[in-house]
Amino acid sequence: MAKNYKKIILGTAQLGMNYGFCRNGLYKSKKNLKKILNYAYKNNIGYLDTARSYKFSEKNIGEFHKENKINKQFKIITKLSSLSKIKKKNLKNKLLKDISLSLFFLKKKKIDIILIHNFKDLQKHKLHLLKYLNEMKKKKLIKEIGVSVYKPNEALECLKFKNIKHIQIPFNILDQRWTKKIFLNKVKLREDVKIHVRSIFLRGLLINELKYWPKWFKKRSNAIENLEFFKKKFKMINKIELCLAYVKSFNWVNYIVIGVNSLEQLKDTIKLKRKRKLTYSQRLLVISKMKNIADNRIILPYKW
């Protein structure tokens, strides 16, 4: 099983484009970007999570690396661009192009973890995709291979491939799909696989007021009431601490990906990271009260 210590990864979609509820143009401010990355590095956040599709993210990270040279080099997790329209004969060249562009913009000699951005790409290209990525691993262009998924059945399929060492999933206090035994039992059998969790705040929805929730989600009032109840009952500072404490309480979680919109938000997150996790009984209470609230549309933001 995973160690109980959870490593925080800084998600960098906000460093490359407007993302989530806050559209403050952070990615355009070199000064603020530098402050955030400097503070993250000084506070032992060693990994950045980015992607080819995050517009200016890789470029902005690379500029930071160039300025600091070897003194402040983050380990990098980046995702391939979509492979859905790529034919088999062009796959290898597409992968090489993607990885070469990432290395160029990131100012790195090697990508620590490359993620297949969509499970459908793995479904389409399967062994050819993994074969070519493994070749690039042998050439030391990448260190380890992983996949980003949306659903438990996708994660279960990924666990069948020995070359896949990282699986990134959306997981939060509202999303109870990942607490089922079928997923947990399979994860136990692959101790070599690291589980990364993203969307722990559900793009900011879980820590925002009712007015920000989609009106089509009929149980939004129930969700808000439960979150407020848990925050008060468990004596949490705020809903950010509650969401973190919940995710931290699962032993199979290795890494937690958190995006920020400001330096102040990063500072608050790092402070809360050191706070306690939920107890087993508290976690069971959350699961029992939240299990019938969410539907697939609300827990998968690309459907909003």
RAWO-V314648 format. One record per residue. N is the residue number from 1. RES is the residue in one small letter. PSI is psi in whole degrees, 0 to 359 (999 if undefined). OMEGA is omega in whole degrees, 0 to 359 (999 if undefined). D_CENTER is the distance of its C-alpha to the mean C-alpha in Angstrom with 2 decimals. Layout:
N/RES/PSI/OMEGA/D_CENTER, N/RES/PSI/OMEGA/D_CENTER
This chain:
1/m/162/180/19.72, 2/a/152/174/16.92, 3/k/151/184/18.17, 4/n/342/178/17.89, 5/y/127/182/16.66, 6/k/126/177/12.95, 7/k/132/177/11.67, 8/i/130/175/9.80, 9/i/135/178/7.72, 10/l/113/174/8.56, 11/g/137/189/6.53, 12/t/23/175/9.66, 13/a/320/181/10.15, 14/q/342/179/12.74, 15/l/358/181/14.37, 16/g/347/182/15.29, 17/m/168/173/16.21, 18/n/130/188/16.78, 19/y/139/178/13.78, 20/g/204/184/13.80, 21/f/326/183/17.02, 22/c/116/181/17.90, 23/r/69/186/19.35, 24/n/7/178/20.96, 25/g/29/181/20.85, 26/l/320/185/19.13, 27/y/343/181/18.50, 28/k/345/184/22.31, 29/s/100/181/23.17, 30/k/324/181/23.42, 31/k/310/181/24.74, 32/n/324/176/21.88, 33/l/316/180/19.26, 34/k/319/179/21.31, 35/k/316/181/21.57, 36/i/313/182/17.85, 37/l/321/176/17.25, 38/n/314/182/20.43, 39/y/320/178/19.60, 40/a/315/182/16.19, 41/y/315/181/18.09, 42/k/337/181/20.98, 43/n/29/170/18.94, 44/n/28/168/17.55, 45/i/104/188/13.98, 46/g/342/184/14.36, 47/y/142/169/11.16, 48/l/138/177/9.86, 49/d/119/182/7.01, 50/t/190/180/9.14, 51/a/156/175/10.92, 52/r/329/185/14.57, 53/s/358/180/14.22, 54/y/32/175/13.10, 55/k/258/187/16.86, 56/f/5/186/17.88, 57/s/306/181/14.71, 58/e/320/180/15.76, 59/k/315/180/19.30, 60/n/322/176/18.77, 61/i/317/180/16.98, 62/g/322/178/19.88, 63/e/323/176/22.45, 64/f/314/178/21.25, 65/h/319/182/21.53, 66/k/319/180/24.91, 67/e/323/186/26.25, 68/n/353/179/25.35, 69/k/228/186/26.06, 70/i/354/183/25.49, 71/n/324/183/25.55, 72/k/76/180/21.97, 73/q/119/176/19.83, 74/f/153/166/16.11, 75/k/144/189/14.61, 76/i/132/168/12.58, 77/i/119/176/9.75, 78/t/161/185/10.62, 79/k/142/176/10.92, 80/l/156/173/14.41, 81/s/174/185/15.99, 82/s/138/179/17.37, 83/l/11/187/19.97, 84/s/329/182/21.44, 85/k/7/182/24.62, 86/i/129/178/25.13, 87/k/157/183/28.18, 88/k/319/182/28.43, 89/k/339/182/30.92, 90/n/357/188/28.61, 91/l/311/184/25.39, 92/k/315/179/25.99, 93/n/323/178/26.92, 94/k/315/179/23.92, 95/l/315/180/21.54, 96/l/321/179/23.68, 97/k/313/180/23.71, 98/d/311/182/19.95, 99/i/321/179/19.49, 100/s/319/178/22.57, 101/l/318/178/21.45, 102/s/314/180/18.11, 103/l/319/180/20.24, 104/f/309/183/22.78, 105/f/325/181/20.66, 106/l/348/183/18.58, 107/k/48/179/21.94, 108/k/156/176/20.91, 109/k/341/182/22.97, 110/k/141/173/20.24, 111/i/127/185/16.56, 112/d/315/178/15.19, 113/i/122/175/12.62, 114/i/130/179/12.94, 115/l/134/167/10.85, 116/i/120/193/12.93, 117/h/335/182/11.23, 118/n/133/181/13.07, 119/f/328/180/14.71, 120/k/330/177/17.91, 121/d/321/177/18.22, 122/l/320/178/18.37, 123/q/317/184/20.81, 124/k/314/189/22.97, 125/h/341/176/23.27, 126/k/242/190/22.58, 127/l/330/178/24.57, 128/h/318/179/25.44, 129/l/311/180/21.86, 130/l/325/178/21.21, 131/k/313/182/24.69, 132/y/321/177/24.22, 133/l/323/178/20.90, 134/n/324/176/22.76, 135/e/319/180/25.61, 136/m/332/174/23.47, 137/k/318/178/22.20, 138/k/331/177/25.91, 139/k/1/178/26.60, 140/k/30/173/24.08, 141/l/330/176/22.09, 142/i/157/181/18.93, 143/k/312/182/18.47, 144/e/160/186/16.23, 145/i/140/178/15.00, 146/g/181/181/12.08, 147/v/142/173/11.03, 148/s/128/182/8.39, 149/v/168/178/10.17, 150/y/335/189/11.02, 151/k/151/179/13.85, 152/p/322/180/15.16, 153/n/330/176/17.96, 154/e/317/178/15.79, 155/a/319/180/14.14, 156/l/322/177/17.76, 157/e/318/181/18.96, 158/c/327/180/16.53, 159/l/347/180/17.78, 160/k/344/184/21.19, 161/f/121/183/20.56, 162/k/329/182/21.39, 163/n/341/181/19.91, 164/i/117/184/16.34, 165/k/353/181/15.04, 166/h/136/175/11.25, 167/i/124/180/9.61, 168/q/128/184/6.05, 169/i/154/172/6.86, 170/p/124/184/7.02, 171/f/132/180/9.01, 172/n/179/186/11.22, 173/i/338/179/14.91, 174/l/335/187/16.09, 175/d/100/186/14.54, 176/q/8/182/16.94, 177/r/330/188/16.59, 178/w/3/180/14.85, 179/t/3/181/17.72, 180/k/148/184/20.29, 181/k/325/183/22.30, 182/i/322/177/22.00, 183/f/312/184/18.28, 184/l/320/180/18.81, 185/n/321/180/21.91, 186/k/322/178/20.48, 187/v/321/179/17.63, 188/k/330/182/20.49, 189/l/348/179/22.29, 190/r/74/181/19.68, 191/e/343/180/19.44, 192/d/349/182/18.60, 193/v/131/178/15.20, 194/k/133/179/12.18, 195/i/121/176/9.65, 196/h/134/177/6.00, 197/v/134/178/4.99, 198/r/177/177/3.14, 199/s/34/182/6.44, 200/i/341/174/8.40, 201/f/4/181/10.87, 202/l/58/182/10.86, 203/r/32/177/11.01, 204/g/351/184/13.54, 205/l/317/186/15.76, 206/l/341/181/15.89, 207/i/9/180/17.15, 208/n/170/182/19.54, 209/e/167/183/23.10, 210/l/323/185/24.49, 211/k/340/180/25.59, 212/y/348/182/22.06, 213/w/144/180/21.42, 214/p/136/182/22.52, 215/k/336/180/26.17, 216/w/345/178/25.89, 217/f/100/189/23.86, 218/k/333/183/26.98, 219/k/23/182/25.58, 220/r/323/179/23.87, 221/s/320/177/26.66, 222/n/317/181/26.17, 223/a/313/180/22.47, 224/i/315/180/23.36, 225/e/316/179/26.31, 226/n/317/180/24.41, 227/l/317/178/21.79, 228/e/320/178/24.78, 229/f/312/180/26.63, 230/f/318/181/23.98, 231/k/317/181/23.59, 232/k/313/184/27.37, 233/k/320/182/28.05, 234/f/2/178/25.58, 235/k/51/178/26.66, 236/m/150/179/23.32, 237/i/315/181/23.53, 238/n/183/182/21.37, 239/k/340/175/18.75, 240/i/314/179/15.94, 241/e/320/179/17.43, 242/l/312/181/17.87, 243/c/320/178/14.29, 244/l/315/182/13.28, 245/a/324/179/16.39, 246/y/308/182/15.73, 247/v/321/180/12.38, 248/k/339/185/14.02, 249/s/353/179/17.00, 250/f/119/184/15.73, 251/n/336/183/16.83, 252/w/353/177/14.81, 253/v/124/179/11.46, 254/n/317/184/11.22, 255/y/143/177/8.16, 256/i/119/181/6.51, 257/v/122/181/4.07, 258/i/126/175/6.82, 259/g/151/179/8.55, 260/v/156/179/12.34, 261/n/358/181/15.42, 262/s/165/177/17.94, 263/l/321/180/19.03, 264/e/320/178/20.29, 265/q/322/178/17.01, 266/l/316/179/15.52, 267/k/315/180/18.70, 268/d/318/181/18.52, 269/t/317/180/15.01, 270/i/321/177/16.24, 271/k/315/182/19.40, 272/l/334/178/17.85, 273/k/327/183/15.69, 274/r/353/180/19.16, 275/k/174/184/20.35, 276/r/164/173/21.01, 277/k/168/176/19.05, 278/l/147/174/20.65, 279/t/169/180/23.57, 280/y/318/181/23.95, 281/s/323/177/26.41, 282/q/318/179/24.31, 283/r/318/178/21.38, 284/l/322/178/23.99, 285/l/316/178/25.28, 286/v/311/182/21.96, 287/i/317/182/21.55, 288/s/324/183/25.19, 289/k/338/184/25.10, 290/m/350/191/21.87, 291/k/334/182/22.28, 292/n/17/184/24.43, 293/i/313/187/22.96, 294/a/151/169/19.98, 295/d/172/185/20.53, 296/n/332/182/18.45, 297/r/316/184/18.81, 298/i/329/183/17.40, 299/i/356/176/14.29, 300/l/92/187/13.49, 301/p/335/180/13.49, 302/y/350/177/14.66, 303/k/356/183/17.79, 304/w/999/999/18.63
